[in-house]
Amino acid sequence: MTPRRAIGALLFASFALLAGACGGSDGDASDSKDEDGTTTTVDDSASETTTTLSDEDYLAQVAQITTAIEGAGTDLCALSEVTAAGPPEPANTAQVEAAVGLYASLLNALAGTLPAESSANAEALRSSATTLQSAAADAGYPEDFFSTDAVTTALSGEAYDAAMTEYQTIYSATCVTEPPAGGEPTETTVPAG
């Protein structure tokens, strides 16, 4: 399973943060370093170029997104909006650790958006966050962590699926408006993803 598919399962297409941060492919790639230490990876199999940030810049982006997640509180639409963009694919152990922490924060924040009567679904999301963090720590935060079975295990199961189904239902009812006559539905606060 590719990182994009594994993390894409987390918050569906509306959370571009996850697809952006863990995008990429399993093809051949070559790296080159700029003078400032920034690495540019060219994926020869897909003609795709991704820029890898220095640890300092990567951690700063993660901190900024984490602060925005905290600021969104329990407003699901605001949470969707602040997570519409994210850091690029993590390139080393420190960046993987930061990305895992970010996704755990996002899962916990999402749990907080569910209504009080959905405490079992909220707990399933919190449990997935804990499982994801534990699996990453146990593995030592390898660069390929997001393509491992541990991610699939953390982000699957009946309880997780039920929680994500409820999230999607609430998101669709709350954040997506009805289309004008002859048009397509639009999202109230979330860019198309």
N, C-alpha and C positions, 0 to 999 in steps of 0.2 A: 504494500500500500504506500502510495506517495505521501509526502508530508502534506501536500495540499488536500488530498482526500481525507486523511486522518483528522486534520484540524478543521477542514471544511465541515465535517460532521458535527463539530462543536456548536457553531452558531449559524449555520446555513449561509447562504450567499450574501445576506445583508451585512455581515461582519467581515468586511474586506480586510480588516486587521489580520485575521487569521490566515487568509489565503495569501496576503502580501508578505507576511512575516515568514511563512513556511513554504512559499512557492518554490518551484524549481522542478527539475526532472531528473530521471535516473540516467541521463545520457552522459557522454564524455564531456569534460569541461577542462578548460585551461585557465590559469590564474596569472595576473600580472599585478605588481605592486607599484603604486604611485609614490612620489617622494614623501608624501605625508603619512604613508603607512596604510592607506586605503587600498583594499584589494578589489580588483574588478575581475569577475568570473565570466568567461564567455563559454556558454554551453554549445559546443560544436554540433551536437545532434539536433538541436532545436533552433539554432541561430538566435539564442536568447542571451542577453547580457544582464547580469545583476551586479549591483554594487554592494560590496560588503563594507560596513562602517568600521572604523576603529572601535575598540572596546569603549573608550570614553564617550564617543558619539552615540554608539548603540545603547549604552546604559542610560544616557541622557534622554534619548527618545523613549525608552521603556519607562523611565521615571515620569516623563511628561504625560504619557498615555495613562499610567497608573493613577496619577493625580486627577486626570480628567475622568477616569472611571469612578474614583471616589467622589468627585464633584457631581456626577450624574445621579448619585444616590439610588433611589428606587424607581426613577423615571426610565422605563424601558426604552422609550423613543430617544431620550437624551443619551442613554447608554449606547444605543445603536449609532447615534451620530458621532459621539466622541471616539468610537472605535472603528470609524470608517477608513482609517489609514493607520499603518503601523510600520515598524522597522522592517528592513529586509530580512532575508533568511539568515538565521544565526550561523556564524562561521567558525566558532570555537566553543570550548567548554564554558567560558564565562558568559558568552552570549546565549548559549542554550539554557544555562541556569536562569538568566534574566528572562528569557522568553517563556520558560515554564512558569516562573513566578507570575508573569503577566497574565498567562492563560488561566492560572489558578485564581488570580484576582478577578478576572472576567467571569469565570464560573461562579465564584462566590457572590459577585455583584448581581449576576443574573438570578441567582437563587433569591436574592433580596427583592427582586422585582415581582416575584410570584405572590399571589394573594395568600393571606394567613391560612385559609382552608386548604392550601396546597403544600402544607409543611412536609409531606412525604416526598414530593417532587423537589422541593427546595433542598431537602437533606440529600437526595440523590445527586444533585449538582455539587453540593459541598463535598460529598464523599468522592465524587469523580475528581474534584480538584486535589483532594488529599492523595488519592491513588496516583494521579499524574505526577505530583511532586515527589512522592515516595519512590515511584518507579524510576524517575529521572535521577534522583539522588543515589539510589542503589546501583544504577548503571554508570554513575560517574559523569553524567551530562555529556555523553558522546555527541559529536557533531551530527551524526545520523539519527539521533534519538527520535525525531518526529516521523521517521519512516519505520519504526520498530513496532512489533506486536504489542509492546507495553502501552503505547499510545492508544491503539485500537481497543485494548482491554479496558483501559481507563475510561474511554469515551464510548462505551457500548453497554448493552444489557437492557433488560425490561424497564428497570426503574429509571435509568438514564434516558431511554427512548421516550418514556411517558413524560418525563420532565421537559424534554425538548419539544415534544408534540404540544404540550401546554404552552410553552414559550412561543412557538410558532403561531398558535391560535390567538394568543393575546396580542402578539406583535401585529398580525394581520388585521385584527379588529381595532387595534388602537392606533397604529402608526401608518396604515395604508388607507387612503381615502378612495371613495367610489369614483370611477372614471366619468368624465363629462360625456355627454351623448356621443357615441361613436369613438370614444377614446379608450386608452388603456389605464388601468389603475396607477395611481401615483403614491409614493411614500411621502408622509407628511414631514418627516425630519431626516430620513435616511437616504443618501444618494443611492441610485440604482447600483446593485453590486452583482 
